[in-house]
Every structure is written in structure tokens, then in C-alpha cells.
Amino acid sequence: MTADDSFGRLDDDDYPAYTMGRAAELLGTTQGFLRAIGEARLITPLRSEGGHRRYSRYQLRIAARARELVDQGTPIEAACRIVILEDQLEEAQRINAAYRRAAAAAQKPTTAG
């Protein structure tokens, strides 16, 4: 891997760049919290060659949302389910908007010349 390859990954939201310790530090939580949301299948960290958990920026955003809910008193299992449903809803809305744009484009009248 060249330096250019490594720099290109800095913008990749799915690149597992953060160790468990660093992820916990960034989120202001414990490593146990990250393990718990992993066990609840909210996020599945990738593993390094040595078997260490690695987290992406996208996973950190998901974990941060779960932590926010837990901090508000929501049980961790419920918080994970809420975050999963929010994520699914956002994806469905994105797909629906794309379908609407495609349908609108298909209905535009063409000019005959």
C-alpha cells in the first residue's frame, strides 16, 4: 500500500481506522459499552490481523447515537433497536426519494422537432 492509498482512505467513512481504545475515547465511553453494542449487533467492528477490533467513522456515529439514548435513560438493548430502526428509516427515505426523482424525470414531456 502506498502513501497515496492510505491518504485516500481518510475520507472513507467505512474504513476501520479506530482502535477500540481510541473509539471509546472519542465517544467518551468505555470499551465495555462498545462491546455491549457489538453484542447487541448494532455494529460489528472489523478485526485487525491480530484480532483487535477496529471501528469506522460511520460506526462511531452509530455508537454515539446509541450512547446519547443510553445517557437519556434508555436501556442499551432498546437504544440499539431504536438506532437500527432510525438507520433503516433513513435508508428507506433515501431510496424513496431516488424513485420519486426517477419517476418525475420519466414523466417530463420531450420536445419533438
PEHU-V892372 format. One record per backbone hydrogen bond with DSSP energy under -0.5 kcal/mol. NH is the residue of the N-H (numbers start at 0). CO is the residue of the C=O. E is the energy in kcal/mol with one decimal. If there is no record, write none. Layout:
NH/CO/E
NH/CO/E
//
This chain:
5/1/-1.9
6/2/-2.5
7/3/-1.9
8/4/-1.1
8/5/-0.5
9/6/-1.1
10/7/-0.9
11/8/-1.3
12/10/-0.7
14/11/-1.3
16/14/-2.0
17/54/-2.5
19/52/-0.7
22/18/-2.8
23/19/-2.7
24/20/-2.0
25/21/-2.7
26/22/-2.1
27/23/-1.1
28/23/-2.4
33/29/-1.4
34/30/-2.3
35/31/-2.5
36/32/-2.4
37/33/-1.4
38/34/-2.5
39/35/-1.8
40/37/-1.2
41/36/-2.6
42/36/-0.9
44/42/-0.5
45/53/-1.6
47/51/-2.7
50/47/-2.1
53/45/-2.7
54/17/-3.0
57/12/-2.3
59/55/-2.0
60/56/-2.1
61/57/-2.0
62/58/-2.7
63/59/-2.4
64/60/-1.8
65/61/-2.1
66/62/-2.6
67/63/-2.2
68/64/-2.0
69/65/-2.6
70/66/-2.9
71/67/-1.0
72/69/-1.8
73/68/-2.2
78/74/-2.8
79/75/-2.4
80/76/-1.9
81/77/-2.6
82/78/-2.4
83/79/-2.3
84/80/-2.5
85/81/-2.7
86/82/-2.4
87/83/-2.4
88/84/-2.5
89/85/-2.4
90/86/-2.1
91/87/-2.5
92/88/-2.6
93/89/-2.0
94/90/-2.4
95/91/-2.7
96/92/-2.3
97/93/-1.8
98/94/-2.3
99/95/-2.4
100/96/-2.3
101/97/-2.3
102/98/-2.6
103/99/-2.5
104/100/-2.3
105/101/-2.0
106/102/-1.3
107/103/-0.6
107/104/-0.6
//
